[in-house]
Amino acid sequence: MANTPTVFTRPVKYHADGGALLAHLAQLGLVDTVQDSSRPTNTVLLESADIASKQHLTTIAVLAASAQITCTGDTVTLKALDTTDGPQALKAVAQYLSSAVTRQSDSELVLHLPSVAEDSAEEHARLRERSTMEPLRILTDQVVAHPHLPLVAGAVAFDYLGTYESLPSVADGANTCPDYLFFNARIILVVDHPSGSCQLVGASLDAAQLSAQMDALEAAINELPAQAPSAPAEQTAPAQQTTQAASAHQQTATPEAQATPAASAQQTAEDTITAYPTMSDADFCELVAKMQQHIAIGDAYQVVPSRGFVIDCPQPLQTYRYLHDADPSPYMFYIATDDFELFGASPESSLLHSAKTGQVAIRPIAGTRPRGFAPDGSIDHELDIRLELELRSDAKEVAEHVMLVDLARNDVARISAPGTRKVTQLLRVDRYSRVMHLVSEVTGQLASDLHPLDAFRASMTMGTLTGAPKLRAAELIRQYEGTRRGSYGGAVGYLRGDGELDTCIVIRSAFARGGKAIVQAGAGVVSDSVPQREADETAHKASNVLRAIAAAQGKTLRIERNLVSKEA
């Protein structure tokens, strides 16, 4: 057995549908699965599509991992997922963090990494102090002779902010995602969709075992018939729904009509699936009013409260495939663990760091209008342009967006070399399948003494999911929502050994566990917000993922607004 990892690369048949390929490999038992089932576990699927053309761009799939790394508060637990590379990964981390080790074996390593007190160091110095991110840094610092490895991929909860900032303590909610959960990749699949290329990349200390595992994966991938994703037909809207959508910012329509495709008169209760809120409209309106009271006394300028919608979801991977085809987005993801699955199609990046240029970027999205639909469900381009002009000229939407751009400027300035921060795009309009958004971009050169993970900690969570000022808004969210948000509003992505960091905000997503999924959505509350409109906005934002969950089961969606979920 070699002392350094052996690397194998294998070109394989191109497959456009990453979700179908993952399901195929799980059925064959070639990726880890939950006991007595073909549901994948210990896997991550990250995909991207171009906003304008909807063309799929890249797929990165972690098909085998050596270790799972989980953070809960000040405790980080590493669990070996194989008998060779996993124990070695644990030893490497333990060697560098020996003083933090509280328990160690070949299969598990537990570390205690308390955060530095907020007032104990200057902010920049505090960012450089040892943190719970340290194991991820150590794992990606390992030497592997391939540009795609080492790589860790996974999710960071909204609540990770509370591990190094003082936030009110709250109980777990329905979304039980830990503060972070990552997998240290051992075998990955890398797909470049425009060129139609697809390759397996693996690294292991046990070359013979790795070669055999990759042989089996290669054969299975090459034997699966190649087929393009079969996007479901666009769900059309009746004339009434289209009229309501065109003025959705006025929120005069019932959200059920906005969120639900038209049902034929022949449809029965068996054809319909209902999503139930974790907070009724009345209670959410009361929450908005409380936030406005805090805004009125100067506690904050904006706060982004949220609520969830709970729905039956027996097949999360199948639902992800539907969402992937129906709503191609810059960030599409599916993460499978023994305990839960997380999937979504997010339009918004969290933090980016380019290994080539050293540039960091934040791209806030805030300000929304529906697309302009004709009565037959197609895009009415003239109506679409009118809605864009309306969005661009809405003083409230523009003011909120500029406030969030200012937050991004502050975040980028904290982690960048002096004089390098720039607003490179301002108030651009991006179009998605059902909505359009105002988007901006702020960039800077990462300070030479900071690691991309330092930059990530400094900038999370994003202002578009908290408000401004960010920390006070997060405190108010904790105080009034009363439970952890889990994955919602956190981040999903990867870090490579060369420093490439690519993460998105976890929105337009579902957290699935025990046959149920929770889809959470928020609304930006300011002094002149209308509470009912903000409640309507949460239902509208959640509807796309809820619709995909319903459609994957061959059903029509109904969104309940007042009868609260028993799982809440």
C-alpha positions as CSV (number, residue, x, y, z in Angstrom):
1,M,0.0,0.0,0.0
2,A,1.4,3.4,-1.0
3,N,2.1,6.2,1.5
4,T,0.5,8.8,-0.8
5,P,-2.8,8.5,-2.6
6,T,-2.8,6.8,-6.0
7,V,-5.0,8.7,-8.5
8,F,-7.0,7.1,-11.3
9,T,-9.0,8.9,-14.0
10,R,-11.5,7.1,-16.3
11,P,-13.4,8.7,-19.2
12,V,-16.9,7.3,-19.2
13,K,-20.0,7.7,-21.3
14,Y,-21.7,11.1,-21.1
15,H,-24.9,11.3,-19.2
16,A,-27.0,14.5,-19.1
17,D,-29.1,13.4,-16.1
18,G,-27.0,13.2,-13.0
19,G,-29.9,12.3,-10.8
20,A,-30.8,9.3,-13.0
21,L,-27.2,8.1,-13.0
22,L,-27.0,8.4,-9.2
23,A,-30.2,6.4,-8.8
24,H,-28.9,3.7,-11.2
25,L,-25.7,3.4,-9.3
26,A,-27.6,3.2,-6.0
27,Q,-29.9,0.4,-7.3
28,L,-26.7,-1.6,-8.3
29,G,-25.2,-1.0,-4.8
30,L,-22.2,0.8,-6.3
31,V,-22.7,3.9,-4.0
32,D,-23.4,3.7,-0.3
33,T,-27.1,3.2,0.4
34,V,-29.3,3.2,3.5
35,Q,-29.7,-0.3,5.0
36,D,-32.2,-2.5,3.2
37,S,-33.0,0.1,0.6
38,S,-31.7,1.6,-2.6
39,R,-31.7,5.2,-1.3
40,P,-28.3,6.7,-1.6
41,T,-26.4,8.0,1.4
42,N,-22.9,9.6,1.9
43,T,-23.3,11.2,-1.6
44,V,-23.4,14.8,-2.9
45,L,-24.6,15.9,-6.3
46,L,-23.9,19.5,-7.4
47,E,-25.0,20.8,-10.8
48,S,-25.3,24.1,-12.6
49,A,-27.1,25.6,-15.5
50,D,-26.8,28.9,-17.4
51,I,-29.4,31.4,-16.4
52,A,-30.2,32.7,-19.8
53,S,-30.0,29.7,-22.1
54,K,-31.0,27.1,-19.4
55,Q,-28.2,24.9,-20.8
56,H,-26.7,22.5,-18.2
57,L,-23.1,23.4,-17.5
58,T,-21.4,21.1,-15.0
59,T,-22.0,18.2,-12.6
60,I,-19.8,17.2,-9.7
61,A,-21.0,14.1,-7.9
62,V,-19.3,12.6,-4.8
63,L,-19.8,8.9,-5.4
64,A,-17.6,7.6,-2.6
65,A,-16.3,9.4,0.4
66,S,-13.6,8.5,2.9
67,A,-15.1,10.5,5.8
68,Q,-18.1,12.4,7.0
69,I,-17.4,15.6,8.9
70,T,-20.1,17.0,11.2
71,C,-20.1,20.1,13.3
72,T,-22.5,20.7,16.2
73,G,-21.7,23.8,18.2
74,D,-18.0,23.6,19.3
75,T,-17.8,19.8,18.6
76,V,-16.6,18.4,15.3
77,T,-17.0,14.7,14.6
78,L,-15.2,12.8,11.8
79,K,-16.6,9.4,10.9
80,A,-14.5,7.1,8.7
81,L,-16.6,5.7,5.8
82,D,-14.1,3.1,4.6
83,T,-11.3,1.0,6.2
84,T,-8.2,2.7,4.6
85,D,-8.6,6.3,3.5
86,G,-11.1,7.2,6.2
87,P,-8.9,6.2,9.2
88,Q,-5.9,8.0,7.5
89,A,-8.0,11.2,7.1
90,L,-8.9,11.1,10.8
91,K,-5.2,10.6,11.7
92,A,-4.2,13.6,9.6
93,V,-6.7,15.8,11.3
94,A,-5.8,14.5,14.8
95,Q,-2.1,15.1,14.2
96,Y,-2.7,18.8,13.4
97,L,-5.3,19.3,16.1
98,S,-4.0,17.1,18.8
99,S,-4.9,19.5,21.7
100,A,-8.5,19.5,20.5
101,V,-9.0,15.7,20.5
102,T,-11.5,14.4,23.0
103,R,-12.0,10.9,21.6
104,Q,-10.2,9.0,18.9
105,S,-10.4,5.6,17.2
106,D,-9.8,4.3,13.7
107,S,-13.5,4.9,12.9
108,E,-14.3,8.1,14.7
109,L,-12.6,11.3,15.8
110,V,-14.2,13.9,18.1
111,L,-12.8,17.4,18.5
112,H,-13.6,20.3,20.8
113,L,-12.9,23.6,19.0
114,P,-14.4,26.5,21.0
115,S,-14.7,29.8,19.2
116,V,-12.7,32.9,20.2
117,A,-14.7,35.3,22.4
118,E,-16.1,38.1,20.4
119,D,-14.2,40.8,22.3
120,S,-10.9,39.0,22.7
121,A,-9.3,39.9,19.4
122,E,-9.5,42.5,16.6
123,E,-11.9,41.3,13.9
124,H,-9.3,40.4,11.2
125,A,-7.2,38.5,13.8
126,R,-10.3,36.7,15.1
127,L,-11.0,35.4,11.6
128,R,-7.5,33.8,11.6
129,E,-8.0,32.0,14.9
130,R,-8.5,28.3,14.9
131,S,-12.2,27.4,14.4
132,T,-14.5,24.5,13.7
133,M,-13.7,25.0,10.0
134,E,-10.1,23.8,10.7
135,P,-10.7,20.0,9.9
136,L,-12.0,21.0,6.4
137,R,-8.9,23.1,5.8
138,I,-6.6,20.2,6.9
139,L,-8.4,17.7,4.6
140,T,-8.2,19.9,1.6
141,D,-4.5,20.6,2.3
142,Q,-3.6,17.0,1.7
143,V,-1.5,16.4,-1.4
144,V,-3.3,14.7,-4.3
145,A,-1.9,14.8,-7.8
146,H,-5.1,15.9,-9.5
147,P,-6.8,19.3,-10.0
148,H,-10.2,18.1,-8.8
149,L,-9.0,16.5,-5.6
150,P,-8.9,16.8,-2.6
151,L,-12.5,18.0,-2.3
152,V,-15.0,18.4,0.5
153,A,-18.6,18.9,-0.3
154,G,-21.7,19.4,1.8
155,A,-23.9,21.9,3.6
156,V,-23.6,24.6,6.3
157,A,-26.7,25.4,8.3
158,F,-28.0,29.0,8.9
159,D,-27.3,28.3,12.5
160,Y,-23.6,27.9,12.1
161,L,-23.5,31.7,12.6
162,G,-24.4,30.9,16.3
163,T,-21.2,28.9,16.8
164,Y,-19.0,32.1,16.7
165,E,-21.5,34.9,17.3
166,S,-23.8,35.4,20.3
167,L,-27.3,34.4,19.3
168,P,-30.3,33.4,21.5
169,S,-30.4,29.7,22.2
170,V,-33.3,27.9,20.6
171,A,-34.6,24.3,20.2
172,D,-34.2,22.2,17.1
173,G,-36.9,22.6,14.5
174,A,-38.2,20.2,11.9
175,N,-35.1,20.9,9.8
176,T,-32.4,19.0,11.8
177,C,-29.4,19.8,9.6
178,P,-26.3,20.1,11.9
179,D,-24.2,23.3,11.9
180,Y,-22.3,21.7,9.0
181,L,-22.0,18.4,7.3
182,F,-19.4,17.6,4.7
183,F,-18.0,14.5,2.9
184,N,-14.3,14.1,2.1
185,A,-14.4,12.9,-1.5
186,R,-12.7,9.7,-2.5
187,I,-14.3,9.1,-6.0
188,I,-16.0,11.8,-7.9
189,L,-17.8,12.1,-11.3
190,V,-17.1,15.3,-13.2
191,V,-19.3,16.2,-16.2
192,D,-18.8,19.1,-18.6
193,H,-22.2,19.3,-20.3
194,P,-21.4,21.7,-23.2
195,S,-18.5,19.4,-24.4
196,G,-20.3,16.2,-23.5
197,S,-17.3,14.9,-21.5
198,C,-17.6,12.8,-18.4
199,Q,-14.9,11.3,-16.2
200,L,-14.4,9.5,-13.0
201,V,-11.6,10.7,-10.7
202,G,-10.5,8.7,-7.6
203,A,-7.7,8.9,-5.1
204,S,-6.8,6.3,-2.5
205,L,-4.0,4.8,-0.4
206,D,-5.3,1.3,-1.5
207,A,-4.7,1.4,-5.3
208,A,-6.0,-2.1,-5.9
209,Q,-9.3,-1.5,-4.1
210,L,-9.8,1.8,-5.8
211,S,-9.1,0.4,-9.2
212,A,-11.7,-2.4,-8.6
213,Q,-14.3,0.1,-7.4
214,M,-13.7,2.4,-10.3
215,D,-13.9,-0.6,-12.8
216,A,-17.3,-1.4,-11.5
217,L,-18.5,2.2,-11.6
218,E,-17.1,2.6,-15.1
219,A,-18.9,-0.5,-16.4
220,A,-22.2,0.5,-14.8
221,I,-22.0,4.1,-16.2
222,N,-21.1,2.9,-19.7
223,E,-23.8,0.3,-19.8
224,L,-26.6,2.7,-18.8
225,P,-28.3,4.0,-22.0
226,A,-27.5,7.7,-22.5
227,Q,-30.5,10.0,-22.6
228,A,-31.1,13.7,-22.2
229,P,-33.1,14.9,-19.3
230,S,-36.8,14.8,-20.2
231,A,-38.1,18.1,-18.9
232,P,-41.8,17.9,-18.0
233,A,-44.2,19.9,-19.9
234,E,-44.6,23.5,-18.7
235,Q,-47.5,23.7,-16.3
236,T,-49.9,26.3,-17.8
237,A,-51.9,28.8,-16.0
238,P,-55.6,29.8,-16.6
239,A,-56.3,33.3,-17.5
240,Q,-57.3,34.2,-14.0
241,Q,-54.0,32.9,-12.6
242,T,-51.9,34.7,-15.2
243,T,-53.7,38.0,-14.4
244,Q,-53.0,37.5,-10.8
245,A,-49.3,36.6,-11.5
246,A,-48.9,39.8,-13.5
247,S,-49.8,41.8,-10.4
248,A,-48.5,39.4,-7.8
249,H,-46.6,42.2,-6.1
250,Q,-50.0,43.6,-5.1
251,Q,-50.8,40.1,-3.7
252,T,-54.5,40.4,-4.1
253,A,-54.9,36.8,-5.3
254,T,-55.3,33.8,-3.1
255,P,-51.9,32.1,-2.8
256,E,-53.5,28.7,-3.6
257,A,-54.4,30.0,-7.0
258,Q,-51.0,31.5,-7.5
259,A,-49.2,28.4,-6.4
260,T,-51.3,25.6,-7.8
261,P,-51.7,24.6,-11.4
262,A,-55.3,24.5,-12.6
263,A,-57.1,21.3,-11.6
264,S,-59.7,19.9,-13.9
265,A,-63.2,19.4,-12.6
266,Q,-62.7,15.7,-12.7
267,Q,-59.8,15.8,-10.3
268,T,-60.4,14.1,-6.9
269,A,-58.9,14.4,-3.5
270,E,-56.6,11.6,-4.4
271,D,-55.1,13.7,-7.3
272,T,-54.2,16.5,-4.9
273,I,-51.5,16.8,-2.3
274,T,-51.6,19.5,0.4
275,A,-48.7,21.4,1.9
276,Y,-49.3,22.7,5.4
277,P,-47.6,25.7,6.9
278,T,-45.5,25.6,10.1
279,M,-47.1,29.0,10.9
280,S,-50.5,30.3,9.9
281,D,-51.0,33.4,7.8
282,A,-52.4,35.2,10.9
283,D,-49.4,34.2,13.0
284,F,-46.9,35.2,10.3
285,C,-48.6,38.6,9.9
286,E,-48.3,39.1,13.6
287,L,-44.6,38.1,13.3
288,V,-44.1,40.7,10.5
289,A,-45.8,43.4,12.7
290,K,-43.4,42.6,15.6
291,M,-40.4,42.9,13.2
292,Q,-41.8,46.3,12.1
293,Q,-41.9,47.4,15.7
294,H,-38.2,46.7,16.1
295,I,-37.5,48.5,12.8
296,A,-39.5,51.5,14.1
297,I,-37.3,51.8,17.2
298,G,-34.1,51.5,15.2
299,D,-33.2,47.9,16.0
300,A,-32.9,47.1,12.3
301,Y,-33.6,48.4,8.8
302,Q,-34.8,45.1,7.4
303,V,-35.5,41.6,8.8
304,V,-36.2,38.4,6.9
305,P,-38.6,36.1,8.9
306,S,-39.5,32.8,7.4
307,R,-41.9,29.9,7.7
308,G,-42.0,26.4,6.4
309,F,-44.5,24.3,4.4
310,V,-44.6,20.5,5.2
311,I,-45.6,18.0,2.5
312,D,-45.4,14.3,1.8
313,C,-42.2,13.5,-0.1
314,P,-41.5,9.8,-0.4
315,Q,-38.9,10.0,-3.1
316,P,-36.6,13.0,-2.7
317,L,-34.1,12.0,-5.4
318,Q,-36.9,11.6,-8.0
319,T,-38.2,15.0,-6.9
320,Y,-34.8,16.5,-7.3
321,R,-34.7,15.1,-10.9
322,Y,-38.0,16.8,-11.7
323,L,-36.9,20.1,-10.2
324,H,-33.6,19.9,-12.1
325,D,-35.4,19.5,-15.4
326,A,-38.3,21.9,-14.7
327,D,-36.2,24.8,-13.3
328,P,-32.6,24.8,-14.5
329,S,-30.7,27.0,-12.0
330,P,-27.1,28.1,-11.4
331,Y,-27.0,25.9,-8.3
332,M,-28.8,22.6,-8.1
333,F,-28.0,20.1,-5.4
334,Y,-28.9,16.8,-3.8
335,I,-27.2,15.7,-0.6
336,A,-28.0,12.3,1.0
337,T,-27.1,11.2,4.5
338,D,-28.3,8.4,6.7
339,D,-30.6,10.8,8.5
340,F,-31.9,13.2,5.8
341,E,-31.8,14.3,2.2
342,L,-31.5,17.9,1.1
343,F,-32.2,19.1,-2.5
344,G,-32.9,22.3,-4.3
345,A,-32.4,24.6,-7.2
346,S,-31.0,27.9,-5.9
347,P,-30.5,31.0,-8.0
348,E,-28.2,32.7,-5.5
349,S,-24.5,32.2,-4.7
350,S,-23.3,32.5,-1.1
351,L,-19.5,33.1,-1.4
352,L,-17.3,32.3,-4.3
353,H,-13.5,32.2,-4.3
354,S,-11.6,31.7,-7.6
355,A,-8.4,29.6,-7.3
356,K,-7.1,31.2,-10.5
357,T,-7.6,34.8,-9.7
358,G,-7.8,34.9,-5.9
359,Q,-11.0,36.9,-6.3
360,V,-14.0,36.6,-3.8
361,A,-17.5,37.4,-4.9
362,I,-20.9,37.9,-3.4
363,R,-24.0,38.2,-5.6
364,P,-27.0,39.5,-3.7
365,I,-30.5,38.7,-5.1
366,A,-33.4,40.8,-3.9
367,G,-36.4,42.2,-5.7
368,T,-38.8,39.8,-7.5
369,R,-41.5,39.9,-10.1
370,P,-43.3,36.9,-11.7
371,R,-42.6,36.2,-15.4
372,G,-45.2,37.5,-17.8
373,F,-47.3,34.5,-18.7
374,A,-49.9,34.4,-21.5
375,P,-53.2,32.6,-20.9
376,D,-51.8,29.4,-22.5
377,G,-48.9,29.3,-20.1
378,S,-46.2,30.5,-22.6
379,I,-44.2,33.7,-22.0
380,D,-45.8,36.9,-23.2
381,H,-42.6,38.8,-24.0
382,E,-44.3,42.2,-24.0
383,L,-45.8,41.6,-20.6
384,D,-42.5,40.2,-19.4
385,I,-40.7,43.4,-20.4
386,R,-43.4,45.5,-18.7
387,L,-42.9,43.5,-15.5
388,E,-39.1,44.0,-15.7
389,L,-39.5,47.8,-16.1
390,E,-42.0,47.8,-13.2
391,L,-39.4,46.0,-11.1
392,R,-36.6,48.3,-12.0
393,S,-38.7,51.4,-11.2
394,D,-40.1,50.1,-7.9
395,A,-38.5,52.5,-5.4
396,K,-39.1,50.1,-2.5
397,E,-37.6,47.1,-4.3
398,V,-34.6,49.0,-5.5
399,A,-33.9,50.6,-2.1
400,E,-34.0,47.2,-0.4
401,H,-31.7,45.8,-3.0
402,V,-29.2,48.6,-2.6
403,M,-29.2,48.1,1.1
404,L,-28.3,44.5,0.6
405,V,-25.6,45.4,-1.9
406,D,-24.2,47.7,0.9
407,L,-24.1,44.7,3.2
408,A,-22.2,42.7,0.6
409,R,-19.8,45.6,0.2
410,N,-19.1,45.5,3.9
411,D,-18.7,41.7,3.9
412,V,-16.3,41.8,1.0
413,A,-14.3,44.6,2.5
414,R,-13.7,42.6,5.7
415,I,-12.0,39.8,3.7
416,S,-10.3,41.6,0.9
417,A,-7.0,43.4,0.3
418,P,-7.4,47.2,0.7
419,G,-8.5,49.0,-2.4
420,T,-9.7,45.9,-4.3
421,R,-13.4,45.9,-3.5
422,K,-15.7,46.7,-6.4
423,V,-19.3,46.6,-7.3
424,T,-19.0,44.9,-10.7
425,Q,-22.7,44.6,-11.5
426,L,-25.6,46.6,-10.2
427,L,-29.4,45.9,-10.5
428,R,-29.1,43.3,-13.3
429,V,-32.3,41.4,-14.1
430,D,-32.1,37.6,-14.2
431,R,-35.0,35.5,-15.5
432,Y,-36.0,32.0,-14.2
433,S,-38.8,29.7,-15.2
434,R,-41.5,31.6,-13.1
435,V,-39.9,34.7,-11.7
436,M,-37.3,37.4,-12.4
437,H,-34.9,38.9,-9.9
438,L,-32.7,42.0,-9.4
439,V,-29.1,40.8,-9.0
440,S,-25.8,42.6,-8.3
441,E,-22.2,41.5,-7.7
442,V,-19.5,42.7,-5.3
443,T,-15.9,41.4,-5.7
444,G,-12.5,41.8,-4.1
445,Q,-9.1,40.1,-3.9
446,L,-8.9,37.8,-0.9
447,A,-6.5,39.1,1.7
448,S,-3.2,37.2,1.5
449,D,-3.4,36.1,5.2
450,L,-6.9,34.7,5.0
451,H,-8.1,31.2,3.8
452,P,-11.3,30.9,1.7
453,L,-12.9,29.3,4.7
454,D,-12.0,32.4,6.8
455,A,-13.8,34.4,4.2
456,F,-16.8,32.1,4.2
457,R,-17.2,32.5,8.0
458,A,-16.8,36.2,7.8
459,S,-19.6,36.6,5.3
460,M,-22.2,34.1,6.3
461,T,-25.1,34.2,6.6
462,M,-26.1,36.4,3.7
463,G,-28.0,39.6,4.2
464,T,-30.7,38.5,1.8
465,L,-31.7,35.8,4.3
466,T,-31.2,37.8,7.6
467,G,-31.6,41.5,7.0
468,A,-29.7,44.6,8.1
469,P,-27.7,45.0,10.3
470,K,-27.0,41.3,9.8
471,L,-26.2,40.2,13.4
472,R,-29.1,42.1,15.0
473,A,-31.5,40.8,12.4
474,A,-30.3,37.2,13.0
475,E,-30.9,37.8,16.8
476,L,-34.5,38.8,16.0
477,I,-35.0,35.9,13.8
478,R,-33.9,33.5,16.5
479,Q,-36.0,35.3,19.1
480,Y,-39.2,35.2,17.2
481,E,-39.0,32.1,15.0
482,G,-38.1,30.2,18.1
483,T,-36.3,27.2,16.5
484,R,-33.2,26.5,14.5
485,R,-33.6,27.1,10.8
486,G,-31.3,24.2,9.9
487,S,-30.2,24.1,6.2
488,Y,-32.6,26.9,5.1
489,G,-30.7,30.1,4.6
490,G,-27.3,28.3,5.0
491,A,-25.1,27.2,2.2
492,V,-24.3,24.2,0.0
493,G,-21.1,23.8,-2.0
494,Y,-17.5,22.5,-2.2
495,L,-13.9,23.4,-1.4
496,R,-11.1,22.0,-3.4
497,G,-7.5,21.6,-2.5
498,D,-6.4,24.5,-4.8
499,G,-8.7,26.9,-2.9
500,E,-11.6,26.9,-5.3
501,L,-14.7,27.6,-3.2
502,D,-18.2,27.6,-4.7
503,T,-21.2,27.9,-2.5
504,C,-24.9,28.8,-2.9
505,I,-27.5,30.0,-0.4
506,V,-30.0,27.2,0.5
507,I,-33.2,28.6,-0.8
508,R,-35.8,27.0,-3.2
509,S,-34.9,23.8,-1.4
510,A,-36.5,21.0,0.6
511,F,-35.2,19.2,3.7
512,A,-36.6,15.6,3.5
513,R,-36.7,13.2,6.4
514,G,-39.0,10.3,7.2
515,G,-41.2,10.6,4.1
516,K,-41.9,14.3,4.7
517,A,-40.3,17.4,3.3
518,I,-40.2,21.0,4.7
519,V,-39.9,23.8,2.2
520,Q,-39.0,27.1,3.9
521,A,-39.3,30.6,2.5
522,G,-38.9,34.1,3.9
523,A,-39.9,37.7,3.2
524,G,-37.9,40.9,3.6
525,V,-39.7,43.1,6.1
526,V,-39.2,46.8,6.1
527,S,-41.1,49.7,7.8
528,D,-43.7,50.0,5.0
529,S,-44.3,46.3,4.4
530,V,-47.9,45.0,4.3
531,P,-48.0,41.9,6.5
532,Q,-50.4,39.9,4.4
533,R,-48.4,40.6,1.3
534,E,-45.3,39.2,3.1
535,A,-47.2,36.1,4.1
536,D,-48.3,35.7,0.4
537,E,-44.7,36.1,-0.7
538,T,-43.5,33.1,1.4
539,A,-46.1,30.9,-0.2
540,H,-45.2,32.1,-3.6
541,K,-41.5,31.5,-3.1
542,A,-42.1,28.0,-1.7
543,S,-44.5,27.1,-4.5
544,N,-42.0,26.1,-7.1
545,V,-40.3,23.4,-5.0
546,L,-43.7,22.3,-3.5
547,R,-45.0,22.0,-7.1
548,A,-42.1,19.8,-8.0
549,I,-42.7,17.5,-5.0
550,A,-46.4,17.2,-6.0
551,A,-45.6,16.7,-9.7
552,A,-43.1,14.0,-9.0
553,Q,-45.9,12.1,-7.3
554,G,-48.3,12.8,-10.3
555,K,-50.4,15.1,-8.2
556,T,-51.7,18.7,-8.2
557,L,-50.5,21.0,-5.4
558,R,-52.7,22.7,-2.9
559,I,-51.1,25.1,-0.3
560,E,-53.0,25.4,3.0
561,R,-52.5,28.8,4.6
562,N,-54.1,28.5,8.1
563,L,-54.3,24.9,9.3
564,V,-50.8,24.4,10.7
565,S,-48.8,21.2,10.1
566,K,-48.8,18.7,12.9
567,E,-45.1,18.1,12.1
568,A,-44.3,21.8,12.8
